[in-house]
Amino acid sequence: MNVTVCQKLLEAIRDHSPSTKLVNFSSAAIYGNPDRLPISENMEAKPISPYGRHKLEAENLCLKFKEKHGVNSINLRVFSVYGPGLKKQLFWDLYNKTLNGDPIKLFGTGNESRDYIFIDDLLQAIDCIIKRSGFDDHVINVANGMEISIREAATSLLKALNCQKELSFNGEVRPGDPLNWKADISKLKALGYEPSVSLAEGLNQYAEWLGKT
């Protein structure tokens, strides 16, 4: 669906509204396990999951439609978004583990890392890109430019939830899960973006929302 829906949108713009610009939501998953950090947009894409491969195919479609048909687009390589409303991935899984009597155990070693961006900051980034980018770049990283370990992130959420359970990791890395991410957000900051929500503040807001679900 990540590829076919993107293609249908590009075709519709080409055929019916050539002046329309497409903001395509791609993913940091296209980078896989990069050779170095931080990850800049010109680094080679090495997806290690079907999801990442499909996102990269969608990006390539955007580039081809831009070159052959003049359809303007930009691909947002979004890193780890979180916030109220999220019902998947690490924080949702961790929250559900706090609801039963079993010890909390997560995949990996805890030393894996992500570059988290709160939903409000994501919206700010999109606004900056739409208003100021000119859609000249093919891709742009959307993140906060901070590397945070899974252990630190999980511990922060447990603190926000006032959960006293012990946290442990099973040492197993699931196929398709990247190890370490930190984005180079130079392009995004040049458009006026500045992170406004810290991980602790964002997780407090997420915990507050979870208490109402």
Order of alpha helices (4+ residues) and beta strands (2+ residues): alpha-beta-alpha-beta-beta-alpha-beta-beta-beta-alpha-beta-beta-alpha-beta-alpha-alpha
